[in-house]
Amino acid sequence: MSAKAKTYTPRLHTEYEAKIKKAMQEKFGYTNVHQIPKLQKIVLNCGAGESTADSRKAQSAADDLTLISGQKAVVTRAKKSIATFKVREDMPLGAKVTLRGKRMYDFMDRLVNIALPRVRDFRGLKKNSCDGRGNYALGLKEHIVFPEINYDKVDSIRGMDIVICTSAATDDEARALLKEFKLPIKDEK
């Protein structure tokens, strides 16, 4: 390959630079291009509560998250012991992965166009799932909606949390940005 080989640019990143920035600037009247909100990171979290009985469940959750995200997931461990839940310190409890850059845009594209339409009885995402600082959180009951997961090889169906972190200052700006990315957020009255 030559030194001037084309580098890969995700479709959503190209769309953000070409269309979404302009639309956001027109809607909110930003005077500086650095005021325009953008995606910063996407955090995927998968808890494996049954890992208290079998520690391999947390590693299985990490393997599934690795397949979904395209980046190695980290097994999360308990910070302290809680006798009520039969949890000891440093026991594996789940997995997480943080996506930035190209992988973040690729995941967002797959989430919007492939995974969410495959969710059973899906009617849109809640409008009020923002945290007040421009971040949006959503949960999936089944991780098998992603095409990377082979249903025949899944030992158990797990839910997962997805947090989309933006540089938006307010929830309205964050919702407008995510709607420009075609995230199906319902307009509730």
C-alpha positions, 0 to 999 in steps of 0.5 A: 500500500502506498503512503497516501492510501485512503483512510477509513472515515465512518459514514456518520462522522462524514454526515456530522461534518457535512450536514449536522453541524450546519443544522445545529448551528442554524437551530441554536444560533451558535457564533463559534464552531466550537460551541456546536455539540458533538459526540464525545464517547459511548459507554457500553455496560453489561452486568452479569449478576449471576456471576456471583455463582459462576465467575465465567459469566462476567467473562462471557459478558465481556466477550459479547461486548467485545464482539458488539463494540469491536474493541476489547471489553474490561471485566468490572469487579466489586469494589467492596463486599456486600454480604446481602448480595453474596458479593465479595471484594474484587469479584467479577460482576460484569463488563464495560467498554468505552468507545471513542472516535471511529468505533464510536461512530460505527457503533452509533450507526449500527445501533440506529440502523440495525439494532434498535429496529430489531428490538421487539415492540419498539416504539421509540426512546424516551425523551427524558433519559438525559441527565441534565449535562447533555448525556443520554442513557438507554437500556436494551433488554436483549443484547442479541439484537446486534448482528455480531452475536450468534444466537446459537452460541449465547449462553444467556441473554443479557441486558445492557446499558448504553450511555451516549456522552455529548459536549452539549450544555443542555438536554435540549441541545443533546436531544437535537444532536441525537435526533440529527443522528437519527436516534428515534427519540419520541416527542412526548407532550 
